[in-house]
Amino acid sequence: MTPSGTDIRTPRLDLLPLRVEHAEEMAGVLADPALHRFIGGSPYTPDALATRYRRLVAGSPDPEVTWLNWVLRLREDSRLAGTVQATLSAANGTAEIAWVVGTPWQGRGIAKEAAVALVAWLTSYPVRSITAHIHPGHHASAAVARAAGLVPTPERQDGEVRWACGGHARGTGDSGREHDATTRAP
């Protein structure tokens, strides 16, 4: 459906395809337990994150589903600051997106910049619907979704609000929860 392994560049960020080697640095980026406030769980150790990244890099076991994952590198200091991801379904032309930014980098517009770039990149492919699932109390993630062109819908999944691109708000489909929901850390 789309090529994996594509770098995406924004004014401040390089969105780099996820590699297992990113796990060590990303474990530190995602170490704050507060990142799990809306999603539960706890931060991964570097080894556990490497195991998870191996599974994500290997790709979805479903040939109709593609997992695309990027780490966010701030060019200014050449450090990783978070991730964005998209789960694509060839069967129904949908993309479910997600993002997470480490606590030290929050409040700087990084998630917004990355999500806007991801949505723009996805719209250049045959994707009919772009969605995200956001905890109703996660106002920062809601602001990111809105900036990326998504609007809340009345639909709920696992207690989260389904957001969809304005022109694509009628798209449906469960893209496979293994690949995380919008505010879930990888």
CORVENTA-V702825 format. One record per residue. N is the residue number from 1. PHI is phi in degrees with one decimal (NA if undefined). Layout:
n:N phi:PHI
n:N phi:PHI
//
This chain:
n:1 phi:NA
n:2 phi:-141.7
n:3 phi:-74.2
n:4 phi:-90.0
n:5 phi:80.6
n:6 phi:-94.1
n:7 phi:-76.2
n:8 phi:-124.3
n:9 phi:-114.7
n:10 phi:-122.6
n:11 phi:-54.9
n:12 phi:-116.0
n:13 phi:-122.0
n:14 phi:-113.0
n:15 phi:-91.2
n:16 phi:-106.7
n:17 phi:-53.4
n:18 phi:-58.3
n:19 phi:-130.1
n:20 phi:-57.1
n:21 phi:-62.8
n:22 phi:-75.1
n:23 phi:-58.4
n:24 phi:-57.7
n:25 phi:-68.1
n:26 phi:-67.4
n:27 phi:-59.6
n:28 phi:-69.6
n:29 phi:-60.0
n:30 phi:-101.3
n:31 phi:-75.5
n:32 phi:-72.4
n:33 phi:-58.1
n:34 phi:-62.5
n:35 phi:-62.8
n:36 phi:-98.8
n:37 phi:-53.7
n:38 phi:-94.5
n:39 phi:-120.6
n:40 phi:79.5
n:41 phi:78.2
n:42 phi:-146.8
n:43 phi:-61.7
n:44 phi:-81.7
n:45 phi:-73.9
n:46 phi:-55.6
n:47 phi:-66.8
n:48 phi:-66.0
n:49 phi:-67.7
n:50 phi:-61.9
n:51 phi:-62.2
n:52 phi:-62.4
n:53 phi:-65.5
n:54 phi:-58.6
n:55 phi:-66.1
n:56 phi:-67.0
n:57 phi:-65.1
n:58 phi:-65.1
n:59 phi:97.0
n:60 phi:-65.7
n:61 phi:-71.3
n:62 phi:-90.2
n:63 phi:-64.0
n:64 phi:-87.7
n:65 phi:-121.0
n:66 phi:-119.3
n:67 phi:-101.8
n:68 phi:-118.5
n:69 phi:-134.5
n:70 phi:-132.2
n:71 phi:-96.9
n:72 phi:-101.6
n:73 phi:-107.0
n:74 phi:-76.5
n:75 phi:-63.7
n:76 phi:-53.8
n:77 phi:-122.3
n:78 phi:52.8
n:79 phi:-120.7
n:80 phi:-79.1
n:81 phi:-131.8
n:82 phi:169.0
n:83 phi:-142.3
n:84 phi:-132.9
n:85 phi:-152.5
n:86 phi:-141.3
n:87 phi:-108.1
n:88 phi:-103.5
n:89 phi:-114.9
n:90 phi:-67.6
n:91 phi:-62.7
n:92 phi:-124.3
n:93 phi:66.3
n:94 phi:-108.0
n:95 phi:-133.5
n:96 phi:-106.1
n:97 phi:-109.9
n:98 phi:-151.9
n:99 phi:-152.2
n:100 phi:-153.8
n:101 phi:-126.3
n:102 phi:-58.7
n:103 phi:-51.7
n:104 phi:-62.6
n:105 phi:-104.6
n:106 phi:-70.9
n:107 phi:79.8
n:108 phi:-113.8
n:109 phi:79.8
n:110 phi:-68.6
n:111 phi:-61.0
n:112 phi:-60.3
n:113 phi:-60.0
n:114 phi:-70.1
n:115 phi:-66.7
n:116 phi:-61.1
n:117 phi:-64.4
n:118 phi:-63.6
n:119 phi:-62.3
n:120 phi:-60.6
n:121 phi:-63.1
n:122 phi:-64.9
n:123 phi:-70.5
n:124 phi:-84.8
n:125 phi:-115.8
n:126 phi:-75.5
n:127 phi:-108.7
n:128 phi:-81.5
n:129 phi:-142.0
n:130 phi:-120.0
n:131 phi:-129.6
n:132 phi:-147.2
n:133 phi:-119.7
n:134 phi:-131.3
n:135 phi:-57.6
n:136 phi:-61.1
n:137 phi:-93.2
n:138 phi:-92.3
n:139 phi:-66.3
n:140 phi:-64.5
n:141 phi:-67.7
n:142 phi:-62.5
n:143 phi:-64.9
n:144 phi:-64.2
n:145 phi:-58.9
n:146 phi:-61.5
n:147 phi:-62.9
n:148 phi:-82.8
n:149 phi:93.8
n:150 phi:-94.9
n:151 phi:-127.5
n:152 phi:-69.9
n:153 phi:-113.7
n:154 phi:-74.9
n:155 phi:-76.0
n:156 phi:-127.6
n:157 phi:-141.8
n:158 phi:51.4
n:159 phi:80.8
n:160 phi:-100.3
n:161 phi:-80.9
n:162 phi:-84.8
n:163 phi:-106.8
n:164 phi:-143.4
n:165 phi:-57.7
n:166 phi:-48.1
n:167 phi:-79.9
n:168 phi:-122.1
n:169 phi:-64.8
n:170 phi:-92.0
n:171 phi:-63.7
n:172 phi:-132.2
n:173 phi:129.7
n:174 phi:-95.1
n:175 phi:-87.7
n:176 phi:98.2
n:177 phi:-73.0
n:178 phi:-54.4
n:179 phi:-91.3
n:180 phi:75.3
n:181 phi:-98.7
n:182 phi:-49.1
n:183 phi:-100.6
n:184 phi:-88.3
n:185 phi:-70.2
n:186 phi:-68.2
//
